[in-house]
Amino acid sequence: MRPVTYIWIAGAVVIAAAAVLLLVRLRGNRNMLAPTIVGAMGAFLLVGGWLFVVDSTTAKGEAIKTGGLAGGSVIALYALWLNDRRRRTEEARQKLDNDRAEHDRSRVADERFARAVELLGHETDQVRVGALHALAGLAKSREEYRQTVLDILCSYLRRPFDRGTDDRHEMEVRLTAQRLIGDLLPLAGEEDAKVYDLNLTNASLEYFDIAGRQVGLFTARGAKFHQSNSFHHAVFHGDAFFTDAVNDGRLHGHHAVFRAKAWFSCFTSHGRVDFREVRFEGASKFADGGYDGGITLRDAVFSTPPDLTGLRVRKEPDDFLPADWTFEDLA
């Protein structure tokens, strides 16, 4: 047998040596170039030599060409691996840069937030208005702050406020807070929108307007509504509590939707309440409420009979109440 037929054995030995070298390099996380070159040489010898074993008439040039292709394939695989490694390294670097940038943005946002909250206690009304706008801008640019900012705006409106003695400058700040609350809530027609809670317990509200907005849990226990306030076309996804609240002006709630509880127990209204075409999809309660300013519920829909225990209503000629309602007529 010609010695050239043993070339494939030498190739197999060289490939085995390349495999061992590869394992050693993998453990040390070193460069893979040397195992690749050794493996390419082994593939060249193995394929070229095997051709002579299979067909002794194979031309040397053809065997060398085929062996070269095999060795080149190993080199090409190494090049592909190297390119993929570079790509993954670049992606990791990009992710690290993005994480650092996001961390810097979060740090700046936290500083803006802390500074704005601090300025809410400033004695100058213009500074407080600016602080409110800064908080609202932060809530719009970073969604994770929105509920917190809404809580702060509601907290500002819950501060003691005497409309008879406090100056008009503070009133302007409060009106700004009210308007920003409405701006931060999602529109009623926006599908799959994230909803936010409002806690306005004991707040003093005047021209409060969340018409056409979506709300989560709404709490206005003991709140004071002055002048004109609007909830019409709003959607309340969570429970809505108006317990012990007082309305001194007009309350526009027509076409609103209450998907959960709607509690108006002990609610007192000295002005007109408009609940035309309101949908009460959950339990509703009007017990011990007083509406000496009148109330209309024309075409309102109740999924379950409301609690009307102790309800008192001054019925005006243009008012409309369900025929089966039982209440004390204050007229």
ZAGUKE-302201 format. One record per residue: residue in three letters; x, y, z of N, C-alpha, C, O, CB in turn. Coordinates in steps of 0.02 Angstrom, whole numbers, plus 50000, padded with zeros to 5 digits. Atoms other than C-alpha are relative to their C-alpha. Glycine has a CB too. Layout:
alaXYZXYZXYZXYZXYZ
...
# end
This chain:
met500434994050000500005000050000500445006250000500945006550036499515000150062
arg499614993850005500655017249955499985003950066499465004150099499755004349942
pro499994996149938501195028150102499495005650001499255007750054500695002850012
val500474994450003500045041950039499324998250029498945002550050499935002549929
thr500655002149975498555031450093499945000750076499405000350104499864992949980
tyr500024999349927499045033950275499925007450021499925009050081500644997150030
ile500064992949983498845052750264499375001350041499385005550087499985004249936
trp500634998849964497035051750326500074998350074499755001450117499434995949970
ile499895001749929497645043450487500345005850035500185007750091500424993550006
ala499674994149972498815057950515499515005750011499545009450060500595002249955
gly500514994849993497355069550484499554998850060499395003550096499585000349938
ala500425001649943496295060450613500365001650065500065004250112499804992649999
val499614998549940497705062050741500045007550011499975009950068500724997149994
val499954992749994497895080550704499325002950024499325007650064500205003249932
ile500664997649979495995083150724499894998550074499615002650111499434996849958
ala500055001749929496055074050891500405004950043500185007150096500244992850013
ala499584995149964497475085450945499665006950002499705010450052500705000649966
ala500354993650002496455100550889499425000150050499295005250082499735001449930
ala500555000449952494975094450994500245000950071499945004450111499644993349993
val499714999349933496075092851148500205007350012500075010150065500614995450008
leu499794993049994496805110151117499395004650009499415009550046500415002149938
leu500624996049994495045116951096499724999850070499515004950098499474997649950
leu500265000749932494495110051264500425004050050500165007250095499994992650021
val499564996249956496015117551348499875007449994499845011050044500744998449984
arg500124992950010495685134551270499315002250027499235007750053500055001749925
leu500664998349975493835133951316500005000850076499675005350103499494994549981
arg499964999549927494255131051500500335006550021500155009550072500394994150028
gly499654993849983495415145851499499715006149967499955011749977500714999549982
asn500324994450035494265156551392500505003949958500515010149959499645004650049
arg499484996850040495715159951275499815000449927499264998349907500664996250008
asn500114999350071495885163651090499944993149967500324988549984500575004049967
met500135006350033495225149750977500364999349933500224994549895499264999149990
leu499675000150066496365153450828500444993849991500414990649939500415006349990
ala499555005850006497655139850864499624993449990499804989749944500444999550062
pro500375006250013496385125550881499685000049930499624994749899499454998950052
thr500304999650066495555131750722500504998349945500344994449899499715006949988
ile499495001450050497165131450621500204992650000500264989549948500625004450012
val499825007149994497635114150687499434995749972499554990849937500154998150073
gly500575003950025495865107850652499945000449924499764995549892499365002550031
ala500034999250073495925114950474500524995649967500394992549915500115007449981
met499485004450027497575105850443499784992750004499894988949957500675001150037
gly500225006849993496835089850511499454998249950499464992849921499744998750070
ala500535001350049495285091450402500294999349930500074995049891499485005750001
phe499685000450066496395094450250500324993149990500234990049937500545005549992
leu499665006450005497425078750284499504994250000499584989449962500504999150056
leu500485005549994495935067950332499604999149936499544993549911499535001350059
val500425000550060494845072050182500424998249938500234993949899499635006749987
gly499575001550058496265072050056500254992950002500244989449951500595004849998
gly499765006949994496985055850122499464994949991499584989649962500334999150066
trp500545004950006495315047150131499794999049927499584993649908499395002450041
leu500165000750071495015050649947500464994849967500244991049924500085006849964
phe499545005050028496565040249906499814992950022499904988149985500725001650021
val500205006649976495915026150013499384997549963499354991649944499865000250076
val500625001950034494195026249931500124998749926499864993949898499485005550008
asp499885000750072494845028649754500745001449987500965007149989499555004949958
ser499274999350009496695025449720500185003749936500755005849927500334993250000
thr499864996650063496525033249548499895007650004499985011249955499564997249944
thr500134992849991496075050349620500635004049987501175002550013499735001450071
ala499434995750014497205063849553500205003850062499775005750102499845004849942
lys499764996449941498305072449681499715007150004499545009650057500765000350000
gly500284993250002497685089449625499295000250026499095004850062500035002849930
glu500705000349978495875084349653499964998750075499545001750109499624994649961
ala500005001549928496275077249825500205006250040499915007750092500484994250015
ile499774993949965497215092949875499445005350000499335008750050500645002949967
lys500554995150005495765103849813499444998450049499195002850084499735000249929
thr500535001949955494475093849910500205000850073499815003250114499794992849987
gly499754999149932495535093650067500045007350019499895009350076500694996950007
gly499984992849987495795112250051499315002950015499245007250059500305003649941
leu500684997849986493915114850044499794998250071499475002150105499524997049950
ala500175002249932493715104750204500345004450052500035006550101500194992750011
gly499644995649953495065114750292499725007050000499655010250052500745000149983
gly500294993350004494335130950227499325000550035499155005750063499925002049928
ser500645000049966492635125950296500095001050075499705004450108499624993449986
val499864999149929493385124650469500175007350016499945010150065500584995450023
ile499834992949991494135141950450499385004449995499305009150033500535002249947
ala500614996150009492455148550388499554999550062499265004550083499624997749938
leu500395000849939491565141250540500285004250057499915007150096499974992650020
tyr499684995849948492825149750653499835007349989499705011050037500764998950000
ala500164993150015492505166150564499285001750019499155007150046500115001449925
leu500704999049980490625164250589499935000450075499575004650102499564994449972
trp500034999849926490875160350773500285006550027500015009550073500394994050030
leu499684993949977492035175050793499545006149988499495010550031500675001149964
asn500464994550015490775186650709499415000150049499205005350072499754999549928
asp500565000449952489365180250821500225002350069499855005650104499734992850003
arg499744997849935490455182950974500075007650003499905010750054500694996750014
arg499954992750002490815200650921499325003350005499235008450039500365002349936
arg500674997249997488975203650893499714999850071499425004750095499544996249952
arg500265000749932488515197051065500365004850048500065007550094500074992950024
thr499624995349958489905207451143499755007149990499695010950038500754999649983
glu500264993350015489255222951055499315001050030499165006450057499985001149924
glu500664999549970487475219351111500045000950076499685004850106499584993849983
ala499914999449927488065217051290500255007050018500035009950068500494994650026
arg499754993349987489025233351281499455005249991499405009950031500595001649953
gln500554995450012487515242251207499494999850057499235004950079499664998449934
lys500475000749945486395235251343500275003450063499915006750100499864992650015
leu499694996849942487625241051475499965007649994499805011050043500744997950006
asp500064992850011487655258451398499285002450011499175007650041500235001949929
asn500714998149990485745258751394499814999950073499455004250097499554995349960
asp500155000449928485655253151575500305005950037499995008750082500274993450029
arg499694994249968486865266751625499615006349985499515010650029500735000749977
ala500394994050019485875279751527499345000250037499125005550060499895000149925
glu500645000349963484245273751606500105001650074499695004950105499684993149991
his499854998549930485045274351777500105007650010499865010550058500644996250023
asp499894992849995485615292251744499345003849993499225008750029500495002349946
arg500654996750007483865297051684499584999150063499245003850084499624997149939
ser500385001149938483095289151838500265004350057499875007050096500034992550020
arg499714995849947484295298351951499795007349990499615010650038500774999549999
val500214993150013483905314951866499265000950015499065006050042500155001849927
ala500724999649987482035311151875499875000250075499445003950098499644994149968
asp500095000049928482175307252060500185006750030499855009150076500434994550033
glu499804993549974483085323552090499485005349982499325009650024500695002149970
arg500534995350019481765333251991499394999150044499075004050065499814999049926
phe500595001549959480395324552089500095002850070499645006250096499884992450002
ala499884997749932481175328252258499995007650003499725010550050500674997350026
arg499974992750001481495346452211499305003049992499135007850025500475002449943
ala500684997450011479715349052147499574999250062499205003750079499684996349941
val500395001149939478945341452303500205005150053499785007750090500104992850027
glu499754995149950480035352752410499715006949986499555010750032500775000249999
leu500244993250018479455368152313499255000850010499005006450009500175001449928
leu500724999349987477615364152347499865003650065499315006150076499674993150001
gly500084996449937477895371552518500255007249997500285010650048500354996450055
his499744993250007478595387952448499445005150012498865003849996500315001049930
glu500504995049982477725403652506499735003849939499195006849943500295005050049
thr500224996450060477585410852330499574995449956499774989849941500615002649960
asp500465004250037476105404652229500284998149931500154992749907499345003549993
gln499725001650066477045405752062500484994150004500514990049958500355006049971
val499535005549992478365393952128499624993550010499824988349983500485001350060
arg500405006149989477055381552187499684997749935499654991749921499465001250053
val500285001850065476215382152016500534996849957500414991749924499705006249965
gly499455003050038477885378851934500174993050023500324988649983500625004450004
ala499865006749973478185364152050499484995049978499644989249963500035000350077
leu500535004550023476495356752003500104998149927500014992349909499325003450009
his499885001550071476895358151818500614995549991500624991149947500105006649960
ala499415004350004478605350351847499824992850017500054988149984500545002550048
leu500225006849982477785335451932499594996949944499674991049928499595000250066
ala500425002750055476495333651793500434998249940500324993149908499475005249980
gly499565001750056477865334351661500394993650013500494989649967500485005749987
leu499655006249982478825320851753499544994049993499754988849969500285000550071
ala500485005550005477255310051763499854998249928499744992349912499355001850036
lys500145001450070476965311751576500594996749965500504992549920499825006549964
ser499415002850032478755307351529500214993350029500534989349995500575004950005
arg499825006349967478965293151654499384997250034499174999650087500585001150052
glu500645002649977477415282651679500024997550072499514997850107499774994549954
glu499975002849932478035274851841499905005250054499775003550112500674996650010
tyr500124994649951477855291851925499275002350001499085006050046500455005949984
arg500664996950009476065295051869499554999350061499265004250084499664997149940
gln500435000949942475115287352015500265004050059499865006950096499954992650018
thr499714996249945476315295252139499865007449993499685010750041500764998750005
val500134992950011476125312352060499265001650011499095006750041500215002049928
leu500724999049987474225310552060499855000050074499445003950098499594994649964
asp500105000149927474305306052244500215006650031499895009250076500404994250031
ile499764993649972475315321852278499525005749982499375009950025500715001649973
leu500474994850019474125332852179499364999650042499095004750064499834999449924
cys500605000949958472645325452273500145002150072499725005150105499754992649997
ser499814998149932473575327752436500015007650008499815010250061500694997150017
tyr500004992749996473805346152396499295002750006499165007450043500355003149938
leu500704997849997471935347952368499664998150065499145000950083499614997149941
arg500275001849935471605339452534500245004550056500005004050113500184992850016
arg499774995249949472535353152626499435004550021499015006349980500605004249974
pro500534995549976471415364052734499975006449958500495009649945500105001850075
phe500084994050042470715378252630499325003250015498805000050007500064998249925
asp500614996249985469445391452681499885004949943500245009849935500065003850069
arg500144995750058468665399252526499825007050021499885011749981499444997049960
gly500214993349978468045413752630500575004450022500515010650020499524999350056
thr499454996049973469725419252700500644999449960501035004249956500134998050071
asp499375000950037471125411952594500005004249936499475005349905500104992549983
asp499954995450057471775423052453499914996449934499934990349929500665003650002
arg500135002750067471465420752268500624996749970500574992649925499765005649954
his499395003050026473295416252238500024992550015500214988549972500625003550029
glu500035007149983473095399852331499474996549959499554990649941499864999150075
met500535002950040471495397052234500274998349930500094993249901499405004749995
glu499715001350066472475398352071500444993750001500444989849953500415006049977
val499585006049994473695385152132499564993850002499724988749970500455000450063
arg500445005849994472275373452177499654998549933499564992749915499475001350054
leu500305001150066471425376052009500494996749952500314992549911499745006649971
thr499485003250042473075371551925500064992650017500114988449972500675003650010
ala499965007049979473185355552028499414996049973499504990349950500034999650077
gln500595003450025471405350951979500054998749925499904993249901499375004150015
arg499955000850073471725353951794500524994849982500424990949936500185006749968
leu499475004850016473335343751796499774992950016499984988249982500635001650040
ile500265006749985472425329151877499604997449940499694991749918499555000250063
gly500385002050059471205328851731500444998449940500304993849903499525005449982
asp499565001050057472625330051605500384993350005500554990349954500505005749995
leu499615006149991473525314951680499594993749996499874988249992500355000250067
leu500435005950004472025303351673499894998049927499855002349884499335001350035
pro500125002250070471755292651516499305001849977498835002250018500114992449993
leu500654998550028470325297051400499534994050005499754988350004500075002349927
ala500495005449992468715287151418500004995349940499854989449948499315003050010
gly500015004250060468845280651239500644996249988500694992449939499855004149941
glu499355003350009470635274351261499954992850026499864991850086500575003950036
glu500075007049981470585255251262500634997450034501194999350016499834995849939
asp499455003349963471655244951381500475005050033501065003650043500394995549953
ala499584995049967472275260751464500094998250074499644995450105499685007149993
lys499895001049929473055259651635499625005550038499685011450022500775000250017
val500404995149963471895267951761500345001550066500734997550092499284997350012
tyr499674997649940472415277651914499475002050052498915003950036500465006149984
asp500454998549945471635280552084500065007350020500585010450013500154995450060
leu500014993249974471125297352155499724999950071499184997250083499585004749954
asn500234999449931470975300752341499905007350017500385010950030500504996650049
leu500184993049987470075317252370499595000650064499155004950069499625003049941
thr500364999949937469435313752545500075006850034500635009350044500264994550047
asn500034993549965468905330052630500315005749959500465011049986500364999650067
ala499724994750043469585340052482499485005449987498885004149987500274997149934
ser500434994550022468875356952435500115001049926500665002849904500165006750041
leu499945000050072468515356852249499545005249969498985006249990499834993149971
glu500394994950035467935370552133500194999849926500775000749908500135007150030
tyr499885000950071467745368351945500464993949987500864994049941500325006349969
phe499635006250010468495351051962499714996449939499104995749933499964995450064
asp500245002650064468385342651792500404993849979500994994349961500045005449944
ile499715006150027468755324551747499514996949949499484990849941500174994850058
ala500495002350051467415323551612500374996349944500894998549920499605006049971
gly499715003850055467785310451481500664996650016501064995349971500105004449942
arg499385003349979469185302451582499864993350033499294991950051500405004650047
gln500065006449965469495285351657500345000450068500885003350075500304994349958
val499744999849931469765283051844499974992950028499534989050010499595005050044
gly500025006349964470165268151953499575000850062498975002150056500714997650019
leu500364998849937469665269452136499945007550010500435011250006500384996750060
phe500124992849990468865286452169499715001050069499184998450086499515002949945
thr500224998849931468715292452348499935007450011500415011250006500514996950051
ala500134992949986467885309052389499575000550063499115004650067499645003449939
arg500384999849937467225305552563500095006850034500665009250042500234994350048
gly499964993649965466805321852651500245005849957500405011149984500444999450058
ala499764994750043467325332152500499485005649994498895004450004500184997349930
lys500444994250011466605349452467500065002249927500595004049904500195005950048
phe500024998150070466065353252289499675006949994499105007750015499624994849957
his500254993150006465845371852250499925001949927500254999149883500475004950036
gln500124997350067465215381252097499764994449953499204991949960500645003349973
ser500195005050049465205368651954500564994849993501144996649985499845003349931
asn499515005450005466065351651945499744994849951499144993449947500134996850070
ser500205004350056466065339251802500304993150004500914992250010500195003349934
phe499815007150005466105320251797499674996749939499724990749930499814996350064
his500395003050055465055318051641500454996249951501024998249936499615005549964
his499665004450048465575304451518500644996950028501054994249991500175003949937
ala499425003349969466875298351643499844992750013499264990750020500205003650066
val500085007149986467165279851674500374998550065500984999450069500274995549941
phe499715001749936467455274251854500084992450003499594988850012499555002650060
his499895007250001468255256951848499994997150070499794991450079500674998549967
gly500005002349930468465255452037499405002750038498975006150009500655001950035
asp500544997249959467315259552180500045007650002500585010550000500044997150072
ala500044992749996466725277552189499635001850065499055000050074499645003149937
phe500294998349935466405284752362499915007650005500405011450008500454997550058
phe500184993049988465495301452381499675000750069499315005550080499535002549944
thr500325000249935464965297352559500155006450040500725008650045500224993950039
asp499944994049957464635312752669500265006149962500435011149993500454998650059
ala499784994150039465155324352527499435005149996498845003450005500234997849929
val500484994550005464285341152504500105003649934500665005549917500065004850060
asn499974996450063463865349352338499615006550006499015006550019499724995649942
asp500324993549994463505367952340499835003149932499515008449929500445004750039
gly500134997250066463425370852153499674994949954499234991149976500655002549968
arg500265004850048463035360951997500494994249992501104995249988499865003549931
leu499595006050009463645343151980499794996649935499244994149928499924995150061
his500145002850066463755337051800500284992949996500884991949989500305004549944
gly499785007050003463805318051799499674996049946499734989849945499874996850066
his500385003750051462745313651648500454995749956501024997549941499615004949957
his499655004850044463275298851539500624996950032501034994049997500195003449936
ala499445003349966464535293151670499854992650007499284990450002500135003350069
val500065007249991464855274651697500354998050065500944999450074500294996149939
phe499735002649938465105266851869500034992449995499514989150000499585002450063
arg499945007250010465785249251843500004996150065499864990150065500634998549961
ala500005003349935465925245252028499515003650047499015006250023500734999950031
lys500444996749953465135252452186499955007549985500445010749965500234998850072
ala500104992750004464385269952178499645002050065499045001150071499585002149934
trp500274998649933464135275952356499895007550008500365011450011500494997450054
phe500204993149988463175292252378499615000550066499205005050074499585002749941
ser500354999849935462575288452554500215006350038500795008250040500154993750041
cys499904993849961462385304052662500295005649958500605010249984500464998650060
phe499774994750046462795314652509499485005650001498885004349994500104997249927
thr500454994249996462055332152524500145004749942500715006849931500095003650068
ser499924995450057461755343052373499515005750005498905004750009499914996249934
his500414993950000461125360952378499935002949930499585007849920500295005350048
gly500054997950069461345362852191499734994349958499594988949983500685002449973
arg500285004950046460745353452039500504994349988501104995549980499805003349934
val499615005950016461375335752009499724996949937499134995149934500004994950060
asp500225002650064461295329451831500304993049989500894992349976500215004749942
phe499785007050010461385310351817499624996949942499454991049945499894996050064
arg500345002850059460545308251648500434994649967501034995549956499845005649950
glu499695005550038460945291751562500634997350032501084994849998500155002349930
val499445003049964462175286551696499894992450005499324990250014500085003150071
arg500055007249992462555267851702500334997950065500934998850076500334996449939
phe499765002749937462705260251874500064992449992499574988850001499535001950060
glu499915007150014463445243151835500134995950063500104989750061500564999049951
gly499915003449936463825238952017499485002250049498995005450031500705001450027
ala500474998049948462935241452181500035007650009500565010750004500164996550067
ser500044992849989462345259252214499625001550063499174997750083499675003549939
lys500304998449935461835267852374499895007650004500355011549997500444997650058
phe500184993049992460905284352398499695001150070499365006250081499505002249945
ala500324999849935460375281052578500195006350039500775008450040500194993850041
asp499924994249956460145296152694500305006049964500595010449995500454998250059
gly499774994350038460605307952554499475005449996498875004050004500214997949930
gly500474994550006459815324952532500155004249938500715006549929500035004450061
tyr499914996350063459535333652364499485005649998498995005249962499924995349938
asp500494994450000458655350052401500115004549940499725009249930500065004050065
gly499914996350062459375356952240499734996449940499754999049884500725001549989
gly500295003850055458545343552136500504995249968501114996349970499725004649947
ile499595004950033459185328552040499614997049941499014995749948500234994550049
thr500325003350056458805321151870500384993649984501004993649981499975004649938
leu499725006550017459095302851827499674997249938499574991149932499924995150060
arg500355002250060458235302251660500434994949961501014996249946499825006049956
asp499695005450038458665286051567500624997150034501044993950001500205002649932
ala499455003349963459895280851703499864992550004499284990450007500095003150071
val500075007349999460215262151710500334997350064500904999050079500324996749937
phe499755003049939460425252251872500014992449991499494989449975499565002050062
ser499965007250006461055234351866499674996450058499414990950051500734997849995
thr500355002749941460385231352042499635005750032499835011550026500514996750050
pro500384994649967459085241052143500445003850050500785000750090499394997150036
pro499594996149954459925255352236499705000250070499114999050079500095007149973
asp500224999049931459825258052423499775007250008500165011850001500574998350052
leu500304993349996458645272852449499775001750071499395006450080499405000549952
thr500234999049932458415271852637500135007150023500705009550023500354995050047
gly499934993349973458085289152708500175005349949500395010849967500525000050052
leu499844995250052458315297952540499505005850002498905004850009500004996749931
arg500424993950000457665315952535500165003949936500745005349921500135004350064
val499914996650064457385325052370499495005649994498905004750008499924995049941
arg500454994650019456665341952323499884999349925500335000449884500305007150017
lys500155001750070455795337652161499785006249962499255009149976499464994449996
glu500164994350043455825351452032499584997749941499594991749925500645003749977
pro500435002050057454615351651882500374996449945500104991949913499665006149971
asp499645003250055455975346851759500454994350023500854991749985500425005149964
asp499615005849976456745333451870499694993649976499104993349958500045000150077
phe500255006650017456585315251829500324995050047500934994650053500154998249925
leu499775005449956456695300951953499644993649980499064993849958499875001750075
pro500345006350017456325282551924499344999350037499285001350095500464994050017
ala500685000349972454485278751955499974995950064499554997150107499534997149949
asp500045004349941454855265352084500425002450059500484998850109500224993049981
trp499614997449944455955276452193499535002350056499005005150044500465005849976
thr500354997749940455345279652369500455004850037501015003050056499784994050045
phe499594995049967455965295652450499555005250033498955005650019500495003349949
glu500354994549968455475310152558500035006249956500575008549939500295001550071
asp500034994250046454885324752449500115006350041499725007750087499325000249962
leu499854993849964455675341052510499665006049969499735011649995500755001150002
ala500324994350033454655351852392499455003050043499135007850023499724998049932
# end
